[in-house]
């Protein structure tokens, strides 16, 4: 399977608990179990990810509700979230040889939540699911703050906990406006960040992609445009540069040879950076029409190393000693 070893499977709380007035359908659990079984059939392991919680932890549409961040406003929201975590743990316990980790909430947004409230939830989730699926690693998200801000996070007495951080180059202007060389060089600081915190708590980059534009259909929300071509309002109040277009940005067939070389370099640079921590997950395994987010298609076309150890440009492979990494690649030097 392209040399990968894990699949991260997102699921919303509504698969386990729905109240009157919530517009969700149920029936997902048999399909989740099928996916887990298919994962095991292909000698892969799975991470089960609670991607949405009651009230929304970030206001993103992928949390299940677009708009405000209301997760911490009621104890009932927290209790229902813990119930969903426990139900996920019960499924994990049925597949101990396949499901080896549970992410207890995806991308809680620090700008709309209390950090202490997030920590309290993590502590409660740890106690709850450990009693049900003691074999599973617990994954906690960094809440969009620097890993350094978690240095004082007391994890004494905890076992098998991973910090998850997500790194994209398209959602903030400082990255979206980078040149190709700038994108490559930005991975150097990412490597330093995950390496430094990995010494305290296993740190995995749980989402990244090859996108350097936000042109993928509805990436910014259903029916919304993109910053890249100026069809979405943002701080630049227009396209990234005069004449910037989304035409062909997401299609391998439209990429010329220099663009393909860049994306291969960008893939290797990011893999290098995130392997300075404890690993990575690419988002996504497969997409409908955005090739820069499609791992399978990128790997099949030689734009992502296949297997991941087959590096052409970078400083080392997965076979190297990544616990004592010196940053040394065509773009990064220590």
KEKE-3310 file (N, C-alpha, C; in steps of 0.2 Angstrom, whole numbers, plus 5000, padded with zeros to 4 digits):
npx = (5004:5008:5019:5015:5009:4999:4981:4972:4956:4942:4928:4912:4904:4891:4888:4887:4879:4864:4854:4837:4833:4845:4853:4857:4861:4861:4870:4882:4892:4892:4899:4911:4917:4918:4928:4939:4941:4945:4956:4965:4965:4974:4986:4988:4987:4976:4970:4958:4948:4940:4932:4922:4913:4900:4892:4903:4920:4928:4922:4923:4917:4920:4919:4906:4897:4896:4902:4899:4910:4906:4908:4913:4904:4893:4891:4885:4889:4902:4901:4894:4904:4914:4907:4906:4920:4922:4914:4921:4932:4927:4925:4938:4944:4938:4946:4960:4972:4973:4967:4977:4977:4969:4962:4956:4949:4948:4957:4954:4950:4960:4957:4944:4942:4945:4961:4964:4952:4953:4964:4958:4948:4956:4963:4952:4947:4958:4958:4945:4945:4956:4952:4944:4950:4965:4976:4977:4985:4984:4979:4982:4977:4986:4979:4981:4991:5009:5020:5029:5022:5016:5025:5024:5014:5008:5012:5015:5014:5007:5005:5009:5005:5002:5006:4998:5000:4995:5000:4999:5001:4993:4982:4985:4991:5005:5011:5004:5008:5021:5035:5041:5053:5052:5042:5049:5059:5052:5049:5060:5060:5049:5053:5063:5054:5045:5055:5061:5050:5047:5055:5050:5036:5030:5028:5018:5015:4999:4992:4995:4998:5001:4997:4999:4991:4974:4965:4957:4941:4928:4937:4938:4926:4909:4903:4911:4925:4942:4957:4968:4964:4957:4944:4938:4936:4949:4964:4972:4964:4961:4968:4982:4993:4994:4983:4982:4976:4965:4964:4969:4977:4975:4977:4986:4988:4989:5001:5017:5034:5043:5035:5031:5043:5045:5035:5038:5050:5045:5036:5046:5054:5044:5041:5054:5054:5044:5047:5057:5051:5039:5033:5020:5004:4996:4985:4974:4970:4963:4955:4941:4944:4955:4971:4983:4980:4979:4985:4986:4986:4996:5007:5007:5010:5023:5026:5025:5036:5038:5041:5039:5052:5060:5069:5074:5080:5082:5089:5090:5083:5069:5075:5086:5094:5083:5082:5093:5094:5102:5098:5099:5098:5095:5088:5089:5100:5110)
npy = (4994:5007:5009:5015:5014:5017:5022:5037:5039:5049:5053:5059:5065:5063:5050:5043:5049:5058:5072:5079:5090:5091:5090:5077:5061:5044:5028:5025:5016:5002:5004:5010:5000:4991:4998:4998:4984:4982:4990:4982:4970:4974:4975:4987:4999:5008:5024:5031:5045:5058:5069:5079:5088:5090:5106:5112:5112:5121:5129:5126:5119:5106:5101:5098:5108:5123:5139:5147:5144:5133:5123:5122:5128:5122:5109:5098:5097:5093:5081:5073:5072:5065:5053:5050:5048:5037:5027:5026:5020:5008:5002:5002:4993:4981:4978:4977:4974:4981:4995:5006:5019:5033:5048:5061:5073:5083:5096:5107:5124:5136:5150:5151:5145:5139:5136:5129:5122:5114:5106:5100:5092:5083:5076:5070:5062:5054:5046:5040:5033:5024:5015:5007:5004:5000:4997:5007:5021:5038:5052:5069:5085:5100:5112:5123:5131:5135:5121:5124:5130:5120:5115:5116:5108:5096:5080:5069:5053:5049:5038:5033:5044:5055:5070:5080:5089:5101:5105:5117:5125:5135:5142:5153:5170:5172:5161:5157:5166:5163:5161:5147:5142:5148:5141:5128:5132:5135:5124:5120:5127:5121:5108:5110:5114:5103:5093:5098:5098:5085:5078:5079:5075:5063:5068:5071:5075:5077:5081:5086:5093:5094:5105:5122:5132:5138:5133:5121:5114:5121:5121:5130:5131:5126:5132:5143:5153:5156:5162:5163:5167:5178:5177:5174:5184:5192:5196:5202:5207:5204:5195:5183:5187:5199:5193:5180:5164:5150:5140:5125:5123:5112:5100:5087:5084:5096:5102:5108:5102:5108:5112:5099:5094:5103:5100:5087:5089:5097:5088:5079:5088:5091:5079:5076:5086:5083:5070:5073:5074:5062:5056:5056:5060:5061:5072:5071:5053:5050:5060:5069:5078:5086:5086:5089:5086:5072:5058:5045:5047:5056:5049:5038:5045:5049:5060:5060:5051:5034:5019:5029:5030:5032:5044:5057:5070:5074:5074:5062:5046:5036:5026:5030:5036:5045:5051:5059:5070:5081:5096:5096:5098:5101:5113:5117:5119:5115)
npz = (5000:4995:5004:5016:5033:5042:5043:5046:5053:5052:5062:5067:5082:5081:5076:5087:5097:5096:5098:5100:5087:5082:5066:5061:5053:5058:5059:5055:5061:5057:5045:5048:5055:5045:5037:5046:5046:5033:5033:5042:5034:5024:5030:5037:5050:5061:5066:5075:5074:5083:5075:5076:5089:5101:5099:5092:5091:5084:5075:5061:5046:5045:5058:5060:5062:5055:5060:5075:5090:5102:5110:5124:5131:5138:5151:5147:5133:5135:5142:5133:5123:5129:5131:5117:5114:5123:5117:5104:5110:5114:5101:5097:5106:5101:5090:5093:5087:5076:5077:5084:5090:5097:5093:5103:5101:5087:5081:5091:5094:5099:5099:5102:5114:5131:5136:5148:5149:5138:5142:5153:5148:5140:5150:5157:5146:5144:5156:5155:5142:5144:5153:5145:5133:5135:5128:5118:5110:5116:5107:5106:5101:5096:5097:5089:5094:5097:5098:5109:5118:5125:5134:5148:5151:5161:5160:5168:5174:5163:5150:5133:5125:5112:5104:5092:5078:5065:5049:5036:5021:5016:5022:5029:5026:5027:5023:5011:5002:4999:4989:4978:4982:4995:5001:5002:5011:5022:5028:5036:5048:5053:5055:5065:5076:5078:5081:5093:5102:5102:5110:5122:5122:5111:5095:5082:5065:5060:5050:5033:5017:4999:4994:4988:4985:4989:4981:4980:4978:4988:4999:5008:5014:5011:4996:4995:4989:4985:4992:4984:4971:4974:4976:4988:5002:5011:5020:5011:5001:4988:4974:4976:4968:4955:4942:4946:4946:4948:4939:4934:4945:4953:4947:4941:4928:4922:4926:4923:4919:4928:4938:4943:4947:4958:4966:4970:4977:4987:4994:4999:5007:5016:5022:5027:5037:5046:5050:5059:5070:5077:5066:5052:5045:5030:5023:5010:5009:4997:4985:4977:4966:4968:4966:4972:4985:4986:4991:4985:4971:4969:4973:4964:4953:4955:4962:4975:4986:4983:4989:5004:5009:4997:4993:4983:4984:4998:5015:5022:5025:5030:5036:5043:5058:5066:5078:5082:5073:5062:5054:5038:5022:5004:5007:5020:5034:5047)
capx = (5000:5012:5024:5012:5007:4993:4976:4968:4949:4938:4921:4909:4901:4884:4888:4886:4874:4861:4848:4832:4834:4852:4851:4862:4859:4866:4871:4889:4896:4894:4904:4917:4920:4921:4934:4944:4943:4949:4963:4968:4966:4979:4991:4988:4984:4971:4969:4951:4949:4934:4933:4918:4910:4894:4894:4909:4927:4932:4918:4924:4911:4921:4917:4899:4893:4899:4899:4902:4913:4901:4909:4914:4899:4889:4894:4882:4893:4908:4899:4893:4910:4917:4903:4909:4927:4921:4911:4926:4937:4924:4926:4945:4945:4936:4951:4967:4978:4972:4967:4982:4977:4962:4962:4950:4946:4952:4958:4951:4953:4962:4955:4937:4941:4949:4966:4963:4946:4955:4968:4954:4945:4961:4964:4946:4947:4963:4955:4939:4946:4961:4948:4941:4955:4971:4981:4978:4988:4979:4982:4979:4979:4990:4975:4984:4997:5015:5022:5033:5017:5014:5031:5023:5009:5010:5009:5017:5010:5003:5009:5007:5002:5005:5004:4996:5000:4994:5004:4997:5004:4988:4977:4987:4994:5012:5013:5001:5011:5028:5038:5042:5059:5050:5039:5054:5063:5048:5049:5066:5058:5044:5057:5065:5048:5043:5060:5062:5045:5047:5059:5045:5030:5029:5025:5016:5011:4994:4989:4998:4997:5006:4994:5002:4985:4968:4960:4953:4934:4925:4942:4937:4919:4904:4901:4916:4930:4949:4961:4973:4962:4954:4936:4937:4938:4955:4968:4976:4959:4962:4972:4989:4997:4989:4982:4982:4970:4964:4964:4974:4981:4974:4977:4993:4988:4990:5007:5023:5039:5046:5030:5031:5049:5044:5030:5042:5054:5040:5034:5052:5055:5039:5042:5060:5053:5039:5050:5061:5046:5038:5030:5016:4999:4995:4978:4970:4971:4960:4950:4937:4947:4961:4976:4988:4978:4977:4991:4987:4987:5003:5012:5007:5013:5030:5026:5027:5041:5034:5038:5041:5059:5063:5070:5078:5083:5082:5095:5090:5077:5066:5080:5091:5093:5080:5082:5098:5094:5104:5094:5104:5095:5096:5085:5090:5106:5112)
capy = (5000:5013:5010:5018:5009:5019:5027:5040:5038:5054:5052:5064:5063:5061:5043:5039:5052:5063:5075:5082:5096:5090:5087:5072:5054:5039:5022:5025:5012:4996:5006:5011:4993:4988:5001:4995:4977:4983:4992:4976:4966:4976:4975:4993:5001:5014:5029:5034:5052:5061:5075:5084:5087:5095:5114:5113:5114:5126:5133:5124:5114:5099:5099:5096:5114:5129:5145:5149:5139:5133:5116:5122:5132:5118:5103:5092:5096:5089:5074:5069:5071:5060:5047:5048:5045:5030:5023:5025:5016:5001:4999:5000:4987:4975:4978:4979:4973:4986:5001:5007:5025:5037:5056:5062:5078:5086:5104:5112:5131:5140:5157:5151:5140:5140:5131:5125:5118:5109:5101:5096:5087:5078:5072:5066:5058:5049:5042:5036:5027:5020:5009:5003:5002:5002:4996:5012:5027:5044:5058:5076:5090:5106:5117:5128:5135:5132:5116:5126:5132:5114:5113:5116:5103:5090:5073:5064:5047:5047:5033:5032:5050:5059:5077:5080:5096:5101:5110:5118:5131:5138:5145:5160:5174:5172:5155:5156:5171:5161:5158:5140:5141:5150:5135:5123:5134:5136:5117:5120:5129:5116:5103:5112:5114:5096:5090:5100:5096:5078:5076:5079:5071:5061:5074:5068:5080:5073:5083:5090:5091:5097:5111:5129:5137:5136:5133:5115:5116:5121:5120:5136:5130:5125:5137:5148:5154:5155:5168:5163:5171:5184:5176:5174:5190:5190:5203:5205:5211:5203:5188:5183:5192:5201:5188:5173:5160:5143:5136:5120:5122:5106:5095:5085:5084:5103:5104:5107:5098:5112:5111:5092:5094:5107:5096:5081:5092:5099:5082:5076:5093:5091:5072:5077:5090:5079:5064:5075:5071:5055:5054:5061:5058:5066:5073:5065:5047:5051:5066:5068:5081:5090:5081:5091:5083:5065:5054:5039:5049:5059:5043:5035:5049:5050:5066:5058:5045:5028:5020:5035:5030:5033:5051:5060:5076:5075:5073:5056:5042:5034:5021:5033:5038:5051:5054:5064:5073:5088:5098:5096:5096:5107:5120:5118:5118:5117)
capz = (5000:4994:5009:5022:5038:5045:5040:5051:5051:5056:5063:5071:5088:5080:5075:5094:5101:5093:5102:5096:5084:5078:5059:5058:5052:5061:5055:5053:5065:5053:5040:5052:5057:5038:5035:5051:5044:5027:5035:5044:5028:5020:5035:5040:5057:5061:5071:5075:5076:5084:5071:5078:5095:5101:5100:5088:5094:5080:5070:5055:5044:5046:5065:5060:5062:5054:5064:5082:5094:5108:5114:5131:5135:5143:5153:5143:5127:5137:5144:5127:5119:5133:5129:5110:5115:5126:5111:5100:5113:5114:5095:5096:5110:5097:5085:5096:5083:5070:5080:5090:5093:5097:5094:5107:5098:5081:5080:5096:5092:5105:5099:5105:5119:5136:5136:5153:5148:5134:5146:5158:5144:5139:5156:5158:5141:5146:5161:5152:5137:5146:5156:5140:5127:5138:5123:5113:5111:5115:5103:5108:5096:5100:5098:5085:5097:5096:5103:5114:5123:5129:5138:5155:5151:5165:5158:5173:5175:5157:5145:5126:5122:5106:5102:5085:5075:5058:5045:5030:5018:5012:5026:5032:5021:5027:5019:5005:4997:4998:4983:4979:4987:5002:5004:5004:5016:5028:5031:5040:5055:5055:5057:5072:5080:5080:5084:5099:5107:5102:5116:5128:5120:5104:5091:5075:5061:5059:5043:5029:5010:4994:4992:4989:4984:4992:4976:4980:4978:4994:5004:5013:5016:5006:4992:4996:4984:4987:4993:4979:4965:4976:4976:4995:5005:5015:5022:5005:4997:4981:4973:4979:4964:4949:4937:4949:4944:4951:4933:4933:4951:4957:4942:4939:4921:4920:4929:4918:4922:4933:4944:4945:4951:4964:4971:4973:4982:4993:4997:5002:5012:5022:5025:5032:5043:5051:5053:5064:5076:5077:5060:5049:5041:5024:5022:5012:5006:4991:4984:4971:4960:4970:4966:4977:4992:4984:4992:4981:4964:4969:4974:4958:4948:4956:4965:4982:4986:4983:4995:5007:5009:4991:4993:4978:4986:5005:5018:5025:5024:5036:5039:5047:5065:5066:5085:5082:5067:5060:5048:5032:5015:5000:5009:5027:5036:5054)
cpx = (5004:5017:5021:5010:5001:4988:4973:4961:4945:4931:4918:4905:4894:4883:4886:4880:4871:4855:4843:4834:4841:4850:4855:4858:4864:4866:4878:4893:4897:4899:4910:4920:4922:4927:4940:4946:4947:4956:4967:4970:4972:4986:4993:4985:4980:4971:4962:4951:4942:4934:4928:4914:4904:4896:4899:4915:4931:4928:4918:4918:4913:4921:4910:4894:4897:4897:4903:4906:4910:4903:4909:4909:4894:4893:4891:4886:4899:4907:4898:4899:4914:4914:4905:4916:4926:4919:4917:4931:4934:4925:4934:4947:4943:4942:4958:4973:4978:4972:4971:4982:4970:4964:4956:4946:4950:4951:4953:4954:4954:4959:4947:4936:4946:4955:4966:4957:4948:4959:4963:4950:4950:4962:4958:4946:4952:4961:4950:4941:4951:4958:4945:4946:4962:4977:4982:4982:4983:4983:4978:4982:4982:4985:4977:4988:5003:5016:5025:5028:5014:5019:5029:5017:5011:5007:5012:5012:5006:5008:5005:5002:5006:5002:5003:4996:4999:4997:5002:5000:4999:4982:4979:4992:5002:5015:5010:5005:5018:5029:5039:5048:5057:5046:5044:5057:5059:5048:5055:5064:5053:5048:5060:5060:5046:5049:5061:5057:5045:5051:5055:5039:5031:5025:5024:5013:5005:4990:4994:4997:5002:5003:4998:4997:4979:4963:4955:4945:4931:4930:4940:4930:4914:4902:4906:4922:4937:4952:4966:4970:4958:4946:4934:4940:4944:4959:4971:4971:4960:4966:4979:4994:4992:4989:4982:4976:4970:4964:4970:4978:4981:4974:4984:4993:4990:4997:5013:5028:5042:5041:5030:5037:5048:5040:5034:5047:5050:5038:5040:5054:5051:5040:5049:5058:5049:5042:5056:5057:5045:5034:5024:5010:4997:4987:4977:4972:4969:4955:4947:4941:4953:4967:4982:4986:4977:4983:4992:4989:4994:5008:5013:5010:5020:5031:5027:5031:5036:5039:5041:5049:5063:5064:5075:5082:5084:5088:5095:5084:5075:5070:5085:5089:5090:5079:5088:5099:5097:5101:5099:5101:5097:5093:5087:5097:5107:5119)
cpy = (5006:5014:5013:5012:5011:5023:5030:5041:5043:5051:5057:5061:5060:5054:5039:5043:5058:5066:5078:5088:5096:5087:5082:5065:5050:5033:5021:5019:5005:4998:5007:5005:4990:4991:4999:4988:4978:4985:4986:4971:4968:4978:4983:4994:5007:5018:5032:5041:5055:5068:5080:5083:5092:5102:5116:5116:5119:5130:5131:5119:5107:5096:5097:5102:5120:5135:5146:5143:5138:5127:5117:5126:5128:5111:5097:5091:5092:5082:5070:5068:5065:5053:5045:5045:5038:5025:5021:5020:5009:4998:4997:4994:4981:4974:4980:4978:4977:4993:5002:5014:5029:5044:5058:5068:5081:5093:5108:5119:5135:5147:5157:5147:5142:5134:5126:5120:5112:5103:5097:5091:5082:5074:5068:5061:5052:5044:5037:5031:5023:5014:5005:5000:5003:5001:5002:5018:5033:5049:5064:5081:5096:5112:5124:5133:5131:5126:5118:5128:5126:5112:5112:5111:5097:5084:5068:5059:5045:5042:5033:5038:5053:5065:5078:5088:5096:5107:5111:5125:5136:5142:5152:5163:5173:5166:5154:5161:5169:5159:5150:5138:5143:5144:5129:5125:5134:5129:5116:5122:5124:5110:5104:5111:5107:5092:5092:5098:5088:5075:5076:5075:5069:5066:5071:5074:5076:5075:5087:5089:5094:5103:5118:5134:5134:5135:5126:5117:5115:5120:5124:5136:5129:5132:5143:5148:5153:5162:5169:5168:5177:5183:5175:5180:5188:5197:5206:5209:5210:5196:5189:5187:5193:5195:5181:5170:5153:5138:5131:5119:5116:5100:5093:5085:5091:5106:5103:5103:5101:5111:5104:5091:5097:5103:5090:5084:5094:5093:5079:5081:5092:5084:5073:5080:5086:5073:5066:5074:5064:5052:5059:5057:5063:5066:5075:5059:5048:5057:5065:5072:5086:5086:5083:5089:5076:5061:5049:5042:5052:5054:5040:5038:5052:5057:5066:5052:5039:5022:5027:5036:5032:5041:5052:5066:5077:5072:5066:5052:5039:5028:5024:5034:5044:5054:5059:5067:5080:5090:5100:5094:5102:5113:5122:5116:5120:5116)
cpz = (5000:5000:5015:5027:5042:5041:5046:5048:5055:5056:5068:5077:5087:5077:5081:5098:5097:5097:5097:5094:5081:5071:5056:5058:5056:5056:5052:5055:5061:5048:5043:5053:5050:5036:5040:5048:5038:5028:5037:5038:5024:5024:5037:5047:5056:5067:5070:5078:5077:5081:5073:5084:5096:5103:5095:5092:5090:5076:5063:5052:5045:5053:5065:5060:5061:5058:5070:5085:5101:5112:5121:5135:5139:5145:5149:5136:5129:5138:5137:5123:5123:5131:5122:5110:5118:5121:5106:5103:5113:5107:5094:5100:5106:5092:5088:5092:5077:5073:5085:5092:5092:5098:5097:5105:5093:5082:5085:5095:5098:5105:5101:5111:5125:5136:5142:5152:5143:5137:5150:5154:5142:5145:5158:5153:5142:5151:5159:5148:5139:5149:5151:5135:5130:5133:5118:5115:5111:5111:5105:5103:5100:5100:5094:5089:5096:5101:5109:5120:5127:5133:5145:5156:5155:5163:5162:5174:5169:5153:5138:5124:5117:5105:5095:5083:5068:5055:5038:5027:5014:5016:5029:5026:5021:5024:5012:5000:4996:4991:4983:4983:4994:5005:5006:5010:5023:5032:5036:5047:5058:5058:5064:5077:5083:5083:5091:5104:5107:5108:5122:5127:5113:5100:5084:5071:5057:5052:5040:5022:5005:4992:4993:4987:4988:4987:4976:4981:4985:5000:5010:5016:5010:5002:4992:4991:4988:4988:4987:4973:4967:4977:4983:4998:5011:5016:5016:5000:4990:4980:4976:4975:4958:4944:4940:4948:4947:4945:4933:4939:4954:4953:4940:4932:4918:4922:4924:4922:4928:4939:4947:4950:4958:4969:4974:4978:4988:4997:5002:5008:5018:5026:5030:5038:5048:5054:5058:5071:5075:5071:5057:5046:5036:5024:5014:5008:4999:4991:4978:4965:4962:4971:4971:4984:4991:4985:4986:4974:4964:4969:4967:4952:4949:4960:4973:4982:4987:4983:4998:5008:5003:4990:4987:4980:4993:5008:5021:5023:5030:5040:5043:5054:5066:5073:5086:5076:5067:5054:5043:5026:5010:5002:5016:5029:5044:5055)
residu = (UNK:UNK:UNK:UNK:UNK:UNK:UNK:UNK:UNK:UNK:UNK:UNK:UNK:UNK:UNK:UNK:UNK:UNK:UNK:UNK:UNK:UNK:UNK:UNK:UNK:UNK:UNK:UNK:UNK:UNK:UNK:UNK:UNK:UNK:UNK:UNK:UNK:UNK:UNK:UNK:UNK:UNK:UNK:UNK:UNK:UNK:UNK:UNK:UNK:UNK:UNK:UNK:UNK:UNK:UNK:UNK:UNK:UNK:UNK:UNK:UNK:UNK:UNK:UNK:UNK:UNK:UNK:UNK:UNK:UNK:UNK:UNK:UNK:UNK:UNK:UNK:UNK:UNK:UNK:UNK:UNK:UNK:UNK:UNK:UNK:UNK:UNK:UNK:UNK:UNK:UNK:UNK:UNK:UNK:UNK:UNK:UNK:UNK:UNK:UNK:UNK:UNK:UNK:UNK:UNK:UNK:UNK:UNK:UNK:UNK:UNK:UNK:UNK:UNK:UNK:UNK:UNK:UNK:UNK:UNK:UNK:UNK:UNK:UNK:UNK:UNK:UNK:UNK:UNK:UNK:UNK:UNK:UNK:UNK:UNK:UNK:UNK:UNK:UNK:UNK:UNK:UNK:UNK:UNK:UNK:UNK:UNK:UNK:UNK:UNK:UNK:UNK:UNK:UNK:UNK:UNK:UNK:UNK:UNK:UNK:UNK:UNK:UNK:UNK:UNK:UNK:UNK:UNK:UNK:UNK:UNK:UNK:UNK:UNK:UNK:UNK:UNK:UNK:UNK:UNK:UNK:UNK:UNK:UNK:UNK:UNK:UNK:UNK:UNK:UNK:UNK:UNK:UNK:UNK:UNK:UNK:UNK:UNK:UNK:UNK:UNK:UNK:UNK:UNK:UNK:UNK:UNK:UNK:UNK:UNK:UNK:UNK:UNK:UNK:UNK:UNK:UNK:UNK:UNK:UNK:UNK:UNK:UNK:UNK:UNK:UNK:UNK:UNK:UNK:UNK:UNK:UNK:UNK:UNK:UNK:UNK:UNK:UNK:UNK:UNK:UNK:UNK:UNK:UNK:UNK:UNK:UNK:UNK:UNK:UNK:UNK:UNK:UNK:UNK:UNK:UNK:UNK:UNK:UNK:UNK:UNK:UNK:UNK:UNK:UNK:UNK:UNK:UNK:UNK:UNK:UNK:UNK:UNK:UNK:UNK:UNK:UNK:UNK:UNK:UNK:UNK:UNK:UNK:UNK:UNK:UNK:UNK:UNK:UNK:UNK:UNK:UNK:UNK:UNK:UNK:UNK:UNK:UNK:UNK:UNK:UNK:UNK:UNK:UNK:UNK:UNK:UNK:UNK:UNK:UNK:UNK:UNK:UNK:UNK:UNK:UNK:UNK:UNK:UNK:UNK:UNK:UNK:UNK:UNK:UNK:UNK:UNK:UNK:UNK:UNK:UNK:UNK:UNK:UNK)
# end
